[in-house]
Amino acid sequence: MRLSFKFICLLVFTVFPYFSKSQNNDHVLLKQHEDSLSLMMNRIYGEGSTSEIDSVNQTFTNTLKQIFKIKESFDYPFDSLKHLGKIKSEDKRLRVFTWNVPQKDGTQKYYGFILYKEKRNGSFSVTELTDRRKSIVDPIREILSSKQWFGALYYSIIDKKIKGKSYYFLLGLDFNNLFSSKKIIDVISFGKDSQPIFGANLFKVGEINLSRVIFEYSARATMTLRYNPETNTITFDHLSPSKPEYDQNYQFYGPDFSYDGFTFEKGTWVYVRNLDMRNPKRGPIKLKES
């Protein structure tokens, strides 16, 4: 049964007054909000008009803002929200929420929040992310703010300390459009104002340093990008065009059954060709230069 947008809004705003209750009721409040968020997310991925979906998504975003005013929301699982990306850093200080809204032309809009916990007192800041992929001129080299976010759905996070500073490396997916998808390795650090900074020159490909890594490939293909903690390596499928004449035309790129990676060396992710993945259970991955 389809629920009207007015009913969802009523459900959301009738529970908002309870934000003033004591912490003993926070878990109950969070569960109530999770239920209303779930209803809204179903509408976002439903068959409504563009204007209706945008309106529901705005309410969804505003609801999350209110929820994040509750201290216990930092650790609340939100397990029923299957379309909401939820990752937490190993040091328990960073939590990242991301989601996408499919567009009628096959493109995507991405939304997200960064929750960052202050080490000194346990409080956390909340930063909304603004997707600016289309206006970023040189995405593999630019250092970006939360208002210039290269939007993606993040599914994995890697903590690293470099010269005493914390960096959080994110693995993400961008459905992009009808023809190509993207996988992304990005990095977050924080300034003294606790605001996230996206990108850092910590990826080395030959003699070139990059601030983030972006792979583009056919929307009909599947690319693997994952972190192997045992070998301290980010591994991924090597992408090649299906025919030589499709070189640089990424809608025709896909895995060619070889594997590349980045190995972490002295505070930098160094690109390595041709990882030996034939016997991953028999010991650490062997790195071989091509």
Phi, psi and chi 1 to 4 in degrees:
 res  aa     phi    psi   chi1   chi2   chi3   chi4
   1 MET       -  128.4 -179.8  177.9   66.7      -
   2 ARG   -79.2  129.5  -68.3  175.8   61.4   88.0
   3 LEU   -95.9  139.2  -64.7  172.5      -      -
   4 SER   -72.8  153.2   69.9      -      -      -
   5 PHE   -61.4  -35.7  175.9   56.0      -      -
   6 LYS   -62.9  -37.8  -70.7 -177.4  178.2  179.6
   7 PHE   -65.5  -41.0  175.0   77.7      -      -
   8 ILE   -62.8  -46.4  -67.4  172.8      -      -
   9 CYS   -59.4  -41.4  -70.1      -      -      -
  10 LEU   -62.5  -42.4 -179.9   62.1      -      -
  11 LEU   -62.7  -41.4  178.2   60.3      -      -
  12 VAL   -64.3  -51.8  172.5      -      -      -
  13 PHE   -80.2  -15.3  -68.2  111.2      -      -
  14 THR   -76.9  -21.0   52.4      -      -      -
  15 VAL   -94.3  -15.1  -64.9      -      -      -
  16 PHE   -57.1  -37.6  -88.7  172.8      -      -
  17 PRO   -59.6  -20.5  -26.5   35.9      -      -
  18 TYR   -76.5   -2.1  -68.3   99.9      -      -
  19 PHE   -59.8  -23.1  -89.7  107.5      -      -
  20 SER   -81.9   -4.1   60.6      -      -      -
  21 LYS   -70.6  169.8  -73.4 -167.3  173.5 -177.3
  22 SER   -69.8  165.2   68.3      -      -      -
  23 GLN   -62.4  -23.3  -70.5 -174.7   -8.1      -
  24 ASN   -61.6  -25.1  -67.4  -26.3      -      -
  25 ASN   -99.6    4.1  -66.1  -36.5      -      -
  26 ASP   -62.3  -39.9  -78.7  -13.2      -      -
  27 HIS   -64.7  -39.7 -175.2   82.9      -      -
  28 VAL   -63.9  -43.0  173.8      -      -      -
  29 LEU   -62.7  -42.4  -68.2  175.2      -      -
  30 LEU   -64.1  -38.5  -72.2  167.9      -      -
  31 LYS   -65.1  -40.4 -178.6   61.7  173.5   69.2
  32 GLN   -61.3  -44.5  -69.8  174.6  -30.0      -
  33 HIS   -67.1  -37.2  -71.3  -62.2      -      -
  34 GLU   -60.4  -41.2 -177.8 -178.7    7.3      -
  35 ASP   -61.7  -43.6  -69.2  -17.9      -      -
  36 SER   -69.0  -37.0   63.5      -      -      -
  37 LEU   -62.7  -38.0  -72.6  171.1      -      -
  38 SER   -62.8  -41.7 -178.4      -      -      -
  39 LEU   -61.4  -43.4  -69.0  172.7      -      -
  40 MET   -66.0  -40.6  -75.8 -175.3  -83.6      -
  41 MET   -64.4  -35.6 -171.9  150.7  -90.5      -
  42 ASN   -61.2  -36.5  -71.2  -21.7      -      -
  43 ARG   -71.5  -37.2  -68.5  -62.0  -60.7  -82.3
  44 ILE   -60.6  -38.0  -69.4  170.4      -      -
  45 TYR   -98.5   17.1  -67.1   95.4      -      -
  46 GLY   -91.1 -152.4      -      -      -      -
  47 GLU  -113.0   26.7  -61.6  179.3   -5.8      -
  48 GLY   -74.5  172.2      -      -      -      -
  49 SER   -70.2  163.9   66.1      -      -      -
  50 THR   -59.3  -43.5  -62.3      -      -      -
  51 SER   -65.5  -38.9   59.4      -      -      -
  52 GLU   -67.0  -44.5 -179.4 -176.5   16.1      -
  53 ILE   -63.0  -42.7  -70.2  172.4      -      -
  54 ASP   -62.2  -38.8  -73.2  -15.1      -      -
  55 SER   -66.6  -44.4 -179.5      -      -      -
  56 VAL   -64.3  -40.1  175.0      -      -      -
  57 ASN   -64.7  -36.5 -176.3   64.5      -      -
  58 GLN   -64.7  -40.1 -174.2   60.0   59.6      -
  59 THR   -66.1  -40.4  -55.8      -      -      -
  60 PHE   -57.6  -46.7 -177.7   90.5      -      -
  61 THR   -63.4  -46.2  -57.4      -      -      -
  62 ASN   -64.1  -35.3  -68.2  -22.2      -      -
  63 THR   -64.6  -44.1  -56.8      -      -      -
  64 LEU   -59.4  -40.7  -83.2  177.1      -      -
  65 LYS   -57.1  -43.0  -71.9 -179.9 -174.9  177.8
  66 GLN   -68.4  -40.9  -65.9  -62.4  -38.3      -
  67 ILE   -61.4  -38.6  -72.5  172.4      -      -
  68 PHE   -71.1   -3.7  -66.8  147.4      -      -
  69 LYS   -76.9  -15.6  -66.9  178.8 -179.5 -180.0
  70 ILE   -85.6  125.7  -58.2  175.2      -      -
  71 LYS   -57.7  -39.4 -176.6  177.2 -179.8 -179.6
  72 GLU   -71.0   -9.9  -76.3   67.4   20.9      -
  73 SER   -66.3  -23.2   64.9      -      -      -
  74 PHE   -58.7  -37.6 -170.7   93.9      -      -
  75 ASP  -104.4   -1.3  -64.6  -52.8      -      -
  76 TYR   -69.4  134.2 -171.9   78.6      -      -
  77 PRO   -74.3  -29.5   24.8  -34.3      -      -
  78 PHE    52.1   43.2  -62.8   99.4      -      -
  79 ASP   -64.2  -28.2  -74.1  -23.6      -      -
  80 SER   -77.3  -11.4   70.0      -      -      -
  81 LEU   -90.9   82.3  -56.5 -179.6      -      -
  82 LYS   -68.4  -27.6  -56.6  -57.2 -178.9 -176.2
  83 HIS   -87.8   -1.7  -67.0  -74.3      -      -
  84 LEU   -98.0  118.8 -179.1   66.1      -      -
  85 GLY   -72.6  130.9      -      -      -      -
  86 LYS  -137.5  109.9  -50.9  169.2  -75.0  -73.2
  87 ILE  -130.8  149.9   57.4  173.8      -      -
  88 LYS  -131.7  140.6 -176.3 -173.8  -70.0 -173.9
  89 SER   -71.2  157.8   61.1      -      -      -
  90 GLU   -63.7  -32.0 -172.2  176.2   -4.4      -
  91 ASP   -81.6    1.0   65.2    8.1      -      -
  92 LYS    67.5   18.0  -49.1  -61.5 -177.1 -174.5
  93 ARG  -101.2  -19.3  -64.9 -176.6   62.8 -168.4
  94 LEU  -123.7  133.9  173.2   64.9      -      -
  95 ARG  -132.1  135.5 -161.9  165.9 -173.6 -158.1
  96 VAL  -124.1  128.1 -175.6      -      -      -
  97 PHE  -115.2  129.7  -65.7   85.0      -      -
  98 THR  -140.5  150.3   51.4      -      -      -
  99 TRP  -154.4  162.0   71.4   97.0      -      -
 100 ASN  -120.7  153.9   66.0  -54.0      -      -
 101 VAL  -122.3  108.3  177.2      -      -      -
 102 PRO   -63.4  140.3  -20.6   33.1      -      -
 103 GLN  -102.4  159.2  -56.2  -61.5  -67.6      -
 104 LYS   -63.1  -25.5  -62.2  -60.7 -176.7 -177.8
 105 ASP   -89.6    7.2   62.0   -2.6      -      -
 106 GLY    91.9   -4.4      -      -      -      -
 107 THR   -85.4 -178.0   60.9      -      -      -
 108 GLN  -133.1  151.4  -53.5  -72.7  -32.9      -
 109 LYS  -118.7  137.4  -71.7 -176.1 -179.8  178.9
 110 TYR  -114.4  147.7  -69.4   95.5      -      -
 111 TYR  -136.9  155.5  -60.1   85.0      -      -
 112 GLY  -173.7  168.3      -      -      -      -
 113 PHE  -136.9  144.1  -74.4   94.9      -      -
 114 ILE  -110.7  124.2  -63.3  -71.2      -      -
 115 LEU  -109.8  122.7  -83.7   55.6      -      -
 116 TYR  -127.0  121.3 -177.8   62.1      -      -
 117 LYS   -90.1  128.1 -174.2  173.0  -69.1 -172.7
 118 GLU   -70.2  133.6  -62.7  -68.6  -13.1      -
 119 LYS   -69.0  -29.5 -164.2  170.7 -175.8  178.6
 120 ARG   -77.4  -31.9   59.4 -178.6 -179.9  -88.7
 121 ASN  -136.4    0.3   58.9   14.9      -      -
 122 GLY    83.6   -6.3      -      -      -      -
 123 SER   -73.2  162.5   63.5      -      -      -
 124 PHE  -136.3  147.2   62.4   89.9      -      -
 125 SER   -92.7  154.7   59.2      -      -      -
 126 VAL  -123.4  125.0  179.4      -      -      -
 127 THR  -125.7  123.9  -55.9      -      -      -
 128 GLU   -82.7  141.8 -174.5  173.8   -2.5      -
 129 LEU  -101.3  139.3  -57.0  177.6      -      -
 130 THR  -117.6  116.6  -55.6      -      -      -
 131 ASP   -71.6  118.5 -177.0    7.1      -      -
 132 ARG  -126.7   32.3  -61.7  -66.5 -173.3 -161.0
 133 ARG   -52.9  -42.9  -74.2  168.7  -59.2  142.9
 134 LYS   -67.8  -21.4  -65.8 -179.1  179.6  179.1
 135 SER  -104.1    0.3   62.9      -      -      -
 136 ILE   -84.8  116.7  -61.6  171.0      -      -
 137 VAL   -73.7  -45.9  176.8      -      -      -
 138 ASP  -130.1   74.5 -167.8    7.2      -      -
 139 PRO   -63.4  -26.4   22.2  -33.3      -      -
 140 ILE   -80.4   -5.2   61.9  174.4      -      -
 141 ARG  -124.2  -18.5  -69.1 -178.4  174.4   84.5
 142 GLU   -79.0  145.4  -68.7 -169.8   36.3      -
 143 ILE   -96.0  126.8  -53.6  -59.6      -      -
 144 LEU  -121.3  156.5  -55.3  171.2      -      -
 145 SER  -102.2  179.0   70.9      -      -      -
 146 SER   -64.0  -24.1   60.3      -      -      -
 147 LYS   -89.0   -2.3  -61.7 -176.2 -177.5  -60.5
 148 GLN  -130.1   49.5  -62.4  171.2  -63.8      -
 149 TRP   -78.2  135.3  176.2   46.0      -      -
 150 PHE   -86.1   92.6 -166.5   90.1      -      -
 151 GLY   -60.1  142.9      -      -      -      -
 152 ALA  -165.2  164.4      -      -      -      -
 153 LEU   -96.1  111.3  -62.2  174.5      -      -
 154 TYR   -86.1  137.7  -61.3  127.6      -      -
 155 TYR  -126.9   -5.8   58.6   86.5      -      -
 156 SER  -152.6  149.8 -175.0      -      -      -
 157 ILE  -137.4  140.5 -172.7  166.9      -      -
 158 ILE  -126.5  118.5  -52.9  159.2      -      -
 159 ASP   -84.9  136.5  -62.2   25.0      -      -
 160 LYS  -143.0  141.9  -68.4  -66.0  180.0 -175.4
 161 LYS  -104.2  123.9  -77.8  -84.7 -168.7  179.6
 162 ILE  -127.9  114.6  -57.7  173.6      -      -
 163 LYS    53.1   41.0  -63.7 -178.6  179.3  179.3
 164 GLY    81.8   -1.9      -      -      -      -
 165 LYS  -107.2  142.6 -176.3  175.1 -178.8  178.3
 166 SER   -84.6  131.6  -66.0      -      -      -
 167 TYR  -125.9  141.6  -69.8   86.1      -      -
 168 TYR  -121.9  112.9  -55.9   92.8      -      -
 169 PHE   -93.1  129.4  -64.5   88.1      -      -
 170 LEU  -113.9  133.9  -53.2  172.2      -      -
 171 LEU  -102.6  129.4  -52.8 -174.5      -      -
 172 GLY  -141.6  168.7      -      -      -      -
 173 LEU  -127.3  135.8  167.1   65.5      -      -
 174 ASP  -124.1  116.7  170.9   14.4      -      -
 175 PHE   -69.2  -16.2  -68.9  110.2      -      -
 176 ASN    58.7  -85.4 -163.0   32.2      -      -
 177 ASN  -154.0 -167.2   57.7   39.8      -      -
 178 LEU   -68.7  -18.3  -66.8  173.6      -      -
 179 PHE  -107.2  -32.3  -54.2  103.1      -      -
 180 SER  -142.0  152.9   70.8      -      -      -
 181 SER  -119.3  168.7  -63.0      -      -      -
 182 LYS  -136.4  145.6  -63.5  177.9 -178.9 -180.0
 183 LYS  -113.1  145.6  -74.2  -73.6 -179.5   75.3
 184 ILE  -135.0  138.1  -61.9  157.9      -      -
 185 ILE  -113.4  112.2  -49.9  173.5      -      -
 186 ASP  -120.0  174.0 -148.4  -26.4      -      -
 187 VAL  -143.2  140.2   52.7      -      -      -
 188 ILE  -116.9  135.8  -64.9  178.5      -      -
 189 SER  -131.2  173.2   58.4      -      -      -
 190 PHE  -131.0  138.4  -69.9   86.8      -      -
 191 GLY   -86.4 -174.2      -      -      -      -
 192 LYS   -65.4  -22.1  -66.5 -179.0  179.1  179.2
 193 ASP   -88.6    7.4   58.3   -3.1      -      -
 194 SER    65.9   14.7  -63.8      -      -      -
 195 GLN   -86.8  138.2  -71.5  -60.7  -59.7      -
 196 PRO   -71.4  142.1   25.6  -33.4      -      -
 197 ILE  -117.9  122.2  -59.2  166.6      -      -
 198 PHE   -97.6  127.9  -73.3   85.8      -      -
 199 GLY    99.8  144.1      -      -      -      -
 200 ALA  -164.2  144.8      -      -      -      -
 201 ASN   -76.6   67.2  -69.1  -38.7      -      -
 202 LEU  -121.2   12.6  -62.2  173.7      -      -
 203 PHE  -117.7  124.8  -57.3   94.2      -      -
 204 LYS  -116.7  119.0 -169.8  172.5 -178.1   64.4
 205 VAL  -118.9  102.3  179.9      -      -      -
 206 GLY    65.3 -121.5      -      -      -      -
 207 GLU   -99.7    7.2  -62.2  -57.9  -44.7      -
 208 ILE  -104.5  135.4  -59.5  172.9      -      -
 209 ASN  -103.3  134.7  -74.5   88.6      -      -
 210 LEU  -120.1  153.5  -54.0  176.3      -      -
 211 SER   -91.5  -20.4   61.3      -      -      -
 212 ARG  -158.5  165.0   68.7 -177.6   49.4   76.5
 213 VAL  -121.2  133.0 -179.6      -      -      -
 214 ILE  -129.2  127.1  -58.6  171.7      -      -
 215 PHE  -110.8  133.4  -52.2   90.5      -      -
 216 GLU  -121.4  139.6 -173.4  171.1    3.8      -
 217 TYR  -156.6  172.0   55.3   95.1      -      -
 218 SER   -59.0  137.9  171.2      -      -      -
 219 ALA   -65.0  -17.2      -      -      -      -
 220 ARG   -87.9   -8.3  -65.9  172.9  -67.0  179.4
 221 ALA   -99.5  167.6      -      -      -      -
 222 THR  -123.9  126.8  -60.1      -      -      -
 223 MET  -112.6  136.3  177.6 -166.8  174.2      -
 224 THR   -95.3  130.1  -61.1      -      -      -
 225 LEU  -140.9  114.1  172.9   67.9      -      -
 226 ARG  -150.3  163.3   62.4  175.9  179.4  -94.6
 227 TYR  -103.5  133.0  175.2   60.3      -      -
 228 ASN  -108.4  101.6 -172.4  -31.6      -      -
 229 PRO   -66.2  -26.4   21.8  -31.4      -      -
 230 GLU   -66.6  -34.0  -65.8 -179.6   -0.7      -
 231 THR  -107.9   -0.1   59.0      -      -      -
 232 ASN    56.2   45.4 -152.4   11.6      -      -
 233 THR  -133.3  136.6  -54.5      -      -      -
 234 ILE   -92.5  117.5  -61.1  172.5      -      -
 235 THR  -109.9  151.4   61.9      -      -      -
 236 PHE  -159.3  157.4   47.5   88.6      -      -
 237 ASP   -64.8  138.4  -69.6  -63.4      -      -
 238 HIS   -77.7  132.4 -176.6   79.9      -      -
 239 LEU  -102.9  136.4  -58.3  172.4      -      -
 240 SER  -140.1  153.5  -62.9      -      -      -
 241 PRO   -70.6  149.4   25.5  -33.4      -      -
 242 SER   -67.3  -26.3   57.2      -      -      -
 243 LYS  -139.7  148.9  -65.3 -179.4 -179.7  179.6
 244 PRO   -55.6  -33.6  -25.6   35.0      -      -
 245 GLU   -70.0  -10.5   55.6  -95.7   35.8      -
 246 TYR   -95.6   15.0  -65.7  145.5      -      -
 247 ASP   -56.9  130.6 -174.8   47.1      -      -
 248 GLN    73.9    0.5  -56.1  -60.9  -49.1      -
 249 ASN  -101.4   92.1 -168.7  -16.7      -      -
 250 TYR   -73.1  -12.8  -64.7  107.0      -      -
 251 GLN   -69.5   -9.3   64.7  176.7  -54.6      -
 252 PHE  -110.9   13.8  -63.3  106.4      -      -
 253 TYR   -93.4  150.2  -87.3   57.4      -      -
 254 GLY  -164.3  173.2      -      -      -      -
 255 PRO   -60.9  141.4  -22.9   34.2      -      -
 256 ASP  -113.5   19.2   61.7    7.1      -      -
 257 PHE    72.2   19.0  -54.9  104.6      -      -
 258 SER  -119.1  166.8   64.1      -      -      -
 259 TYR  -133.8  140.1  -59.2   89.7      -      -
 260 ASP  -119.2 -179.5  -60.7  -19.7      -      -
 261 GLY  -170.7  174.8      -      -      -      -
 262 PHE  -120.0  124.9  -76.0   94.4      -      -
 263 THR  -106.2  140.4 -178.8      -      -      -
 264 PHE   -86.0  115.5 -164.8   69.1      -      -
 265 GLU  -133.8  115.0  -60.1  176.8    5.3      -
 266 LYS    53.2   44.7  -61.6  179.4 -179.7  179.1
 267 GLY    84.1    9.4      -      -      -      -
 268 THR  -135.4  141.9  -58.0      -      -      -
 269 TRP   -86.4  114.0  -68.9  100.8      -      -
 270 VAL  -103.3  127.2  179.6      -      -      -
 271 TYR   -71.5  133.7  175.5   63.1      -      -
 272 VAL  -132.0  131.5 -179.1      -      -      -
 273 ARG   -87.4  151.8  -74.7  -68.9  -52.7  -85.7
 274 ASN    58.9   69.8  -64.1  -29.0      -      -
 275 LEU   -77.1  140.7  -62.7 -178.4      -      -
 276 ASP   -85.7  104.7 -174.3   -4.3      -      -
 277 MET  -107.0   13.4  -59.2  -70.1  -74.9      -
 278 ARG   -70.7  -33.9  -67.4  169.9  -63.2  178.6
 279 ASN  -131.9   61.9  -63.5  -57.0      -      -
 280 PRO   -63.8  -22.3   24.6  -34.2      -      -
 281 LYS   -85.8   -8.8  -64.9 -177.7  179.4  179.8
 282 ARG   -95.0   -1.8  -65.3 -172.8  179.4 -179.2
 283 GLY   155.6 -176.8      -      -      -      -
 284 PRO   -60.9  152.3  -21.1   32.2      -      -
 285 ILE   -64.2  136.0  -65.5  173.1      -      -
 286 LYS   -93.5  129.5  -62.0  176.8 -178.3  178.3
 287 LEU   -96.0  130.5  -54.9  179.8      -      -
 288 LYS  -131.2  131.4  -59.5 -170.1  -60.4 -175.9
 289 GLU   -77.4  141.9  -65.4  -74.1   -4.0      -
 290 SER   -82.1      -   59.3      -      -      -
